[in-house]
Amino acid sequence: MTDRPRSGLAAVSTALLEMSRQLEVRDVLKTIVASARDLLDAEYAALGVPDDHGGFAQFVVDGVSDEQWKAIGPLPRQHGILAAMLHSERPERLDDVREDPRFEGWPSTHPDMSDFLGLPVRDGDETIAALFLANKRSPSPGGGCGFTAEDEELLGILAQHAAIALTNARLYERSRELTIAEERSRLAHELHDAVSQKLFSLRLTAQAAAALVDRDPARAKGELQQVAALAAEAADELRAAVVELRPAGLDEDGLVHTLRTHVQVLDRAHAARVTFDGGGIRALPAAQEEALLRVAQEALHNALRHSGAGGVAVRLARHGQGALLTVTDDGKGFDPRAVRRAGRHLGLVSMRDRAGGVGGRLTVHSAPGAGTTIEMEVPGG
């Protein structure tokens, strides 16, 4: 057996693993395109998900810089060779896409492309996307298309699994949207039942007090006392409804177990290695535990979505009578001062607010190329 099939199989295995770890549609699309480009040694790769109006709902590219992509202009329409991939069940391997009769040109700022390999991504009988590669880096010795029959076969395998990963990601997003919608509906119903009637009574009582101020101050005083009582009841009802939004796992399992489980889920779902170290933590007041969990979730979200980190470490340790949370990533880092000047906060404002709300303190350590560390200290209860 030659080295090339073994290396090709290893590359396919790596690509499939990367796809299987993504949960959100956009991340799946980016992984498919990057994996295809790397797997087949192409200069450019793209994947288009069609919409119902002759265009593309999403179009992801790899090998084109952000500046080039902005210069190219709006998303392409379903025409020419792009449309052919959406309406064909077989792949297309071309010596020069510009010579194909279906080629209809591209914007002047578009990168120049020649040899081409494209195929539909299908889920059963439905074409859910089209995958394109251009400009094989290692040209064919005999001229013609640099992409080989072996490349076509490998891309076909990748496309089959890409269809599964994309379908699963869509189902995940729909499930999450349904869960959010159901929770919003439940909360809206409970708030209406619990609070709106008291607020209505509060309004009527306040109007009655205003009408009585001049002609019967004593009765007006009684009505105002009733206003105060109704306002207190409404506040209690609202507080009870909000408390229900507290993560159930905190009450059932405690902060350490809840955070460890959350980290384990993220570690399985993302390419980056996510670890957790926590021990010797005494029980903290409910508000502090929730604040620590929410800050950890926000810091993890930033690290996994924006930093390009290969590893993220979460540590929860005893700190005096309180606790110290540390979330460290080895990603690209950033200049916190520049972020503030640009008006972007990466969730830092909400994290600081959460820390301050429980008497704690949040510290951010980061620099371009040096990763990021978020630290949150909370006092003991």
C-alpha positions in Angstrom: 0.0 0.0 0.0 1.3 3.4 -0.9 1.7 6.4 1.4 -0.9 8.5 -0.4 -4.0 6.4 0.3 -3.0 6.3 4.0 -2.5 10.0 4.2 -5.7 10.6 2.3 -7.7 8.3 4.7 -6.2 10.1 7.7 -7.1 13.5 6.2 -10.7 12.3 5.5 -10.9 10.9 9.1 -9.7 14.2 10.5 -12.2 16.2 8.4 -15.1 14.0 9.4 -14.2 14.3 13.1 -14.0 18.1 12.8 -17.5 18.2 11.2 -19.0 16.0 13.8 -17.9 18.3 16.6 -19.7 21.3 15.3 -23.3 22.1 16.4 -24.2 25.3 14.6 -24.9 25.5 10.9 -22.4 28.3 10.2 -19.6 26.5 11.9 -20.4 23.2 10.1 -20.3 25.1 6.7 -17.0 26.7 7.5 -15.5 23.3 8.6 -16.7 21.5 5.5 -15.2 24.2 3.2 -11.9 24.4 5.0 -11.6 20.6 5.2 -12.4 20.1 1.5 -9.8 22.7 0.5 -7.1 21.2 2.7 -8.0 17.6 1.8 -7.7 18.2 -2.0 -4.9 20.7 -1.8 -7.0 23.4 -3.6 -6.3 27.1 -3.7 -10.0 28.0 -3.3 -13.1 26.3 -1.9 -16.7 27.4 -1.5 -20.0 26.0 -0.4 -23.4 27.5 -1.2 -26.7 26.7 0.5 -29.6 27.7 -1.9 -32.6 29.7 -1.0 -36.0 29.6 -2.6 -35.5 32.8 -4.6 -32.7 32.0 -7.0 -29.9 33.0 -4.7 -28.0 31.5 -1.8 -29.1 31.7 1.8 -25.5 31.1 2.8 -22.3 31.1 0.8 -19.0 30.2 2.6 -15.6 30.5 1.1 -12.1 29.5 2.1 -8.9 30.8 0.5 -10.3 34.3 -0.2 -9.4 37.1 2.3 -12.0 39.3 3.9 -10.8 42.2 1.9 -11.2 40.2 -1.4 -14.6 39.0 -0.4 -15.9 42.5 0.4 -14.5 43.7 -3.0 -16.3 40.9 -4.9 -19.6 42.3 -3.7 -23.0 40.6 -3.0 -23.6 36.9 -2.8 -23.7 35.2 -6.2 -27.0 34.1 -7.8 -27.9 30.5 -8.9 -26.6 30.7 -12.4 -24.0 29.2 -14.7 -21.8 26.4 -13.2 -23.1 27.2 -9.7 -26.7 26.4 -10.7 -25.5 23.3 -12.5 -24.1 21.8 -9.3 -27.5 22.4 -7.6 -29.5 20.6 -10.4 -27.1 17.7 -11.1 -26.6 14.5 -9.3 -23.0 14.0 -10.6 -19.8 15.9 -9.9 -18.1 18.1 -12.5 -14.4 18.0 -13.1 -13.2 20.7 -15.6 -9.8 21.5 -17.1 -10.7 25.2 -17.1 -14.0 26.5 -15.8 -13.7 29.6 -18.0 -14.0 27.5 -21.1 -17.2 25.7 -20.1 -20.2 26.9 -22.0 -22.1 27.4 -18.8 -19.6 29.8 -17.4 -21.1 33.3 -17.2 -18.1 35.3 -15.9 -17.5 36.8 -12.5 -16.8 40.3 -11.0 -13.5 41.9 -11.9 -12.3 41.6 -8.4 -13.0 37.9 -8.3 -9.8 35.7 -8.0 -8.8 34.0 -11.3 -9.7 30.3 -11.4 -9.1 27.6 -13.9 -9.3 23.9 -13.0 -12.5 23.1 -11.2 -14.2 20.3 -9.2 -17.7 20.7 -7.9 -20.5 18.4 -6.7 -23.9 18.6 -5.0 -24.3 17.9 -1.3 -27.4 15.7 -1.1 -29.7 14.6 1.7 -31.6 11.7 0.1 -33.2 13.1 -3.0 -32.8 16.7 -1.9 -29.8 18.9 -2.9 -29.1 20.9 0.2 -25.8 22.6 -0.9 -23.2 22.6 -3.6 -19.5 22.3 -2.9 -16.8 23.8 -5.3 -13.1 23.7 -5.5 -10.7 25.5 -7.8 -7.1 25.7 -8.7 -5.4 22.5 -7.6 -2.0 23.6 -6.1 -0.2 20.6 -7.6 -1.0 20.7 -11.3 -1.4 17.5 -13.4 2.0 16.5 -15.0 0.2 15.9 -18.3 -1.7 19.1 -18.3 -5.5 19.4 -18.1 -7.5 19.3 -14.8 -5.3 19.1 -11.7 -8.1 17.4 -9.8 -8.0 13.6 -10.2 -10.5 10.8 -10.1 -9.2 10.0 -6.6 -9.9 13.7 -5.6 -13.4 13.3 -6.9 -13.9 10.1 -4.9 -12.6 11.7 -1.7 -14.7 14.8 -2.1 -17.8 12.5 -2.6 -17.1 10.8 0.7 -16.7 14.2 2.4 -19.9 15.5 0.8 -21.9 12.5 2.1 -20.8 13.1 5.6 -21.2 16.9 5.2 -24.9 16.3 4.4 -25.3 14.4 7.6 -23.4 17.0 9.7 -25.4 19.9 8.1 -28.7 18.2 8.6 -27.9 17.5 12.3 -26.8 21.1 12.8 -30.1 22.3 11.3 -32.0 20.0 13.6 -30.0 21.2 16.6 -30.7 24.9 15.8 -34.4 24.2 15.2 -34.6 22.3 18.5 -32.8 25.2 20.3 -35.1 27.7 18.7 -38.2 25.7 19.8 -36.9 25.4 23.3 -36.3 29.2 23.5 -39.7 29.9 22.0 -41.4 27.5 24.5 -39.6 29.1 27.4 -40.4 32.6 26.3 -44.1 31.6 25.9 -44.1 29.9 29.4 -42.5 32.9 31.0 -44.8 35.4 29.3 -47.8 33.4 30.4 -46.6 33.2 34.0 -45.7 36.9 34.1 -49.1 37.8 32.7 -50.9 35.7 35.3 -48.7 36.6 38.2 -48.0 40.3 37.7 -50.3 41.9 35.2 -53.4 41.7 37.4 -51.6 43.3 40.3 -50.2 46.1 38.0 -53.7 46.7 36.8 -55.0 47.0 40.4 -52.0 49.2 41.2 -52.9 51.6 38.4 -56.6 51.9 39.4 -55.7 52.4 43.0 -53.1 55.1 42.1 -55.8 56.9 40.0 -58.2 56.7 42.9 -55.6 58.2 45.3 -54.9 61.0 42.8 -58.7 61.9 42.6 -59.0 61.9 46.4 -55.9 64.0 47.3 -57.7 67.4 47.4 -61.2 66.5 48.7 -60.4 63.6 51.1 -56.7 63.4 52.1 -57.3 60.7 54.7 -58.8 58.3 52.1 -56.1 59.3 49.6 -53.5 58.3 52.2 -55.2 54.9 52.6 -55.3 54.4 48.9 -51.5 55.2 48.6 -50.8 52.7 51.4 -52.7 50.2 49.2 -50.5 51.2 46.2 -47.4 50.5 48.3 -48.7 47.1 49.3 -49.7 46.1 45.7 -46.3 47.3 44.4 -44.5 45.1 46.9 -46.7 42.1 46.0 -46.0 42.7 42.3 -42.3 42.9 42.9 -42.4 39.6 44.9 -44.3 37.9 42.0 -41.8 39.2 39.4 -38.8 38.1 41.5 -40.3 34.6 41.9 -40.7 34.4 38.1 -37.2 35.5 37.5 -35.8 33.1 40.0 -37.3 30.3 38.0 -34.8 31.2 35.2 -32.0 30.1 37.5 -30.3 27.1 35.9 -32.0 24.0 37.4 -28.6 22.2 37.7 -27.4 24.6 40.2 -30.1 23.7 42.7 -29.9 20.0 42.0 -26.2 19.4 41.5 -24.3 22.5 42.7 -22.0 24.8 40.9 -19.0 22.5 40.5 -20.9 19.6 39.0 -23.0 21.9 36.7 -19.9 23.7 35.5 -18.0 20.4 34.9 -20.9 19.0 32.9 -21.1 22.2 30.8 -17.4 22.0 30.1 -17.6 18.3 29.1 -20.4 19.1 26.6 -18.4 21.9 25.0 -15.3 19.7 24.9 -17.2 17.2 22.8 -18.8 19.8 20.6 -15.8 21.8 19.7 -12.4 21.2 18.1 -10.6 23.0 20.9 -9.7 21.0 24.1 -11.8 22.3 27.0 -10.9 21.3 30.5 -12.2 21.9 34.0 -10.4 21.8 37.4 -12.5 22.4 40.5 -12.3 21.2 44.0 -12.5 22.2 47.6 -15.3 24.8 46.9 -17.7 25.3 49.7 -21.3 26.1 48.9 -21.9 29.7 48.1 -25.0 31.9 48.1 -27.3 31.1 45.2 -26.8 34.5 43.6 -23.0 34.1 43.6 -23.1 30.6 42.2 -25.4 31.7 39.3 -23.1 34.7 38.6 -20.0 32.5 38.5 -21.8 30.1 36.1 -23.0 32.8 33.8 -19.6 34.5 33.6 -18.0 31.1 32.9 -20.5 30.5 30.1 -19.9 33.9 28.5 -16.1 33.5 28.8 -16.2 30.1 27.2 -18.5 31.3 24.4 -16.0 34.1 23.6 -13.0 31.8 23.7 -14.6 29.1 21.5 -16.3 31.4 19.0 -13.8 34.2 18.6 -10.3 33.4 19.8 -9.3 30.5 17.6 -8.0 28.8 20.7 -6.7 25.2 20.6 -7.3 24.9 24.3 -9.5 26.5 27.0 -9.0 25.8 30.7 -11.6 26.5 33.3 -10.6 26.5 37.0 -12.7 27.1 40.0 -10.8 27.3 43.3 -11.4 28.3 46.9 -10.3 31.9 47.5 -10.5 32.8 51.2 -14.1 32.4 52.2 -15.2 32.8 48.6 -14.1 31.5 45.2 -12.0 32.4 42.2 -13.0 31.5 38.7 -10.4 31.5 35.9 -11.0 30.9 32.2 -7.9 30.8 30.1 -7.5 30.3 26.4 -4.4 30.1 24.1 -6.1 32.0 21.3 -5.2 35.1 19.4 -6.0 37.5 22.3 -7.0 41.1 21.9 -6.3 44.6 23.3 -9.0 45.3 25.9 -8.4 49.0 25.5 -8.9 48.9 21.7 -12.1 46.8 22.2 -13.5 49.5 24.5 -12.6 52.3 22.1 -14.2 50.5 19.2 -17.4 50.2 21.2 -17.3 46.3 21.2 -17.4 44.6 24.5 -17.4 40.9 23.8 -19.7 40.4 26.7 -17.2 42.0 29.1 -19.7 44.6 30.3 -22.3 42.0 31.3 -19.7 39.9 33.0 -18.4 42.8 35.0 -22.0 43.7 35.9 -22.7 40.1 37.1 -19.5 40.1 39.2 -20.2 43.5 40.7 -23.8 42.5 41.4 -22.7 39.9 43.9 -19.9 41.9 45.5 -17.2 40.3 43.2 -14.6 41.6 40.9 -13.8 40.7 37.2 -10.3 41.1 35.7 -9.3 40.6 32.1 -5.8 39.8 31.0 -5.2 39.7 27.2 -2.9 40.9 24.5 -2.7 40.3 20.7 -1.1 36.8 20.2 -1.0 36.1 23.9 -4.4 34.5 24.6 -6.9 35.7 27.2 -7.5 35.0 30.9 -10.8 36.0 32.6 -10.7 36.0 36.4 -13.7 36.5 38.7 -13.4 36.7 42.5 -16.5 36.5 44.7 -16.5 36.8 48.5 -17.9 34.2 50.8 -21.5 34.4 52.0 
